[in-house]
Amino acid sequence: MRPVPLDAKVAAQAPMDRRKFLALAGGGVLAMAGDATAKPAASLLDLEEPFFAKFAKLFAISHEHKYLVASQKGSMPIPVLKRFKEGLDQLAADPFPVYLEPSAVTRAKIAKGYGARVDEIAIARNTTDAISQILNGLDWRPGDELLCSTLEYPNCVATIRRVTARFGVVIRQFGVPVRHDTEAEEIVASARRGLRPGKTKALFFSCPAHPNGLALPARRLAQLAQQHGVITVVDGAHYGGMFVPRLDEMGVDFWGISGHKWQCGPGGTGILYARNAALAANATPLPRFHLVRSGALDAPTDGSRPAGFDLGAALSLYGFPESADWRALGESCELWDHTGRERIQHYILALADYAREQITAAFGHEALLQPCRDGELKSGIVAFNPFPKPEQRRDWKLCEEFQARMLKECGYHVGCGGLGHNGLTRAPDPDAAAFFEGCIPNRDPVTNQPAPGDIPFRIGTPAWCNRADFDRFTAACLGQVKKLGG
Ligand SMILES: Cc1ncc(COP(=O)(O)O)c(C=O)c1O
């Protein structure tokens, strides 16, 4: 694809290296010691806002009320959209070709930016599809256990429920500490308590998690899993496009990643990563993996992976895909590489810190519903509840009203709610009664007793935004909270 049409002077600014970035950020924002109440990375944002103002011009996002929910769906950059449309036109004129470009070419583009081998990357329909293929493809035996966090997304919870029921697998949950000063190792300790040597077959979690944007420490959890011979499966719906993905360095066995959220590819695109070799970060034997959806006639039928088996190719061969969307996904990945994934990550995270500071200044500390000191746990998703009284923060009707008014009166889409009693603990399990509508169905990390969290609102800080967007957003929240008697 042609280079991104950024202003030449701005594009020529060298992307910051991490040391310089941390220095600018006062060593706090991303450096694990950030405090939501401390001064934000003003100098980083001062420096980078002009660059990202140009970057924002690549998107057709309305300027009136900035779209803040890349965690729902991203916006395709205009040059990618243009090529996507060209691809659709080309195929409409001559529908015969199956692929606008061979899948290996698209997969190579993705693999380059995601730090993976081409044979480890498959093109999926979205995260839900990738996770469903992964969980259904593991070689389960009756009595195996699947250990998962309490912060999982409904679609994946649905898959977990079906897969475990079908194969006679036991679900175990580990609670996630969510205090402001929670540290990554506490989350690892909680997962460790849930592991049962010889029983736990797979560890499943999100990075970042859906209800509160917490980036579960994937690298540390993968190490823990490896120590116990456990397979790791990560829901990375919000990972690609937000973080610099170095998949082969994470030690994780499987990732399901959205192509259409922060990565801003077309709707219905996703990335399935399956480790396909012994790697420095994970040299454990490859788990047996059955191909649930593949048109590869000669692929192994027993889940084995003979040397040289191109798993990514086998998983990317299914019927007659649209293929204009596949190519556009590859090109969106190239655009991110060209812009600088590190630069994008730093900007998104610094903006999120800025948004947290605004929310804290307006509504107090307790408004933030996520860890915000340990930089390893932070993401570009900000979870908060602006209502001052605890009972208001757990009042589903009030929260729904706030969400509706933010859209109707102020033009902002705001994510809302957690899985509540529709999560992994359901009636007739008596624990389900502890979970209320819209809550985060968390558990105490030590006792495993229900510890439901307040109803979260969620916004993101995609790279087409700037600080003024979050000043305006916070002011809009303040207005609505006042109207609703907060
Ligand atoms: C953590 C998480 N996983 C999965 C999904 C579903 O994503 P997709 O549309 O890529 O299937 C979402 C959607 O918001 C999510 O937040």
The ligand as an SDF file (V2000), in Angstrom:
LIG
                    3D

 16 16  0  0  0  0  0  0  0  0999 V2000
  -12.8690   -8.7710   25.7040 C   0  0  0  0  0  0  0  0  0  0  0  0
  -13.7110   -8.9690   24.4680 C   0  0  0  0  0  0  0  0  0  0  0  0
  -13.6510  -10.1250   23.8110 N   0  0  0  0  0  0  0  0  0  0  0  0
  -14.3500  -10.3470   22.6790 C   0  0  0  0  0  0  0  0  0  0  0  0
  -15.1700   -9.3810   22.1660 C   0  0  0  0  0  0  0  0  0  0  0  0
  -15.8910   -9.6510   20.8820 C   0  0  0  0  0  0  0  0  0  0  0  0
  -15.1260   -9.1110   19.8410 O   0  0  0  0  0  0  0  0  0  0  0  0
  -15.2870   -9.4940   18.3180 P   0  0  0  0  0  0  0  0  0  0  0  0
  -16.2940   -8.5830   17.7410 O   0  0  0  0  0  0  0  0  0  0  0  0
  -13.9170   -9.2710   17.7460 O   0  0  0  0  0  0  0  0  0  0  0  0
  -15.6970  -10.9200   18.2490 O   0  0  0  0  0  0  0  0  0  0  0  0
  -15.2910   -8.1540   22.8160 C   0  0  0  0  0  0  0  0  0  0  0  0
  -16.1670   -7.1020   22.2900 C   0  0  0  0  0  0  0  0  0  0  0  0
  -16.2730   -6.0080   22.7790 O   0  0  0  0  0  0  0  0  0  0  0  0
  -14.5440   -7.9470   24.0070 C   0  0  0  0  0  0  0  0  0  0  0  0
  -14.6360   -6.7990   24.6960 O   0  0  0  0  0  0  0  0  0  0  0  0
  1  2  1  0
  2  3  1  0
  2 15  2  0
  3  4  2  0
  4  5  1  0
  5  6  1  0
  5 12  2  0
  6  7  1  0
  7  8  1  0
  8  9  2  0
  8 10  1  0
  8 11  1  0
 12 13  1  0
 12 15  1  0
 13 14  2  0
 15 16  1  0
M  END
$$$$
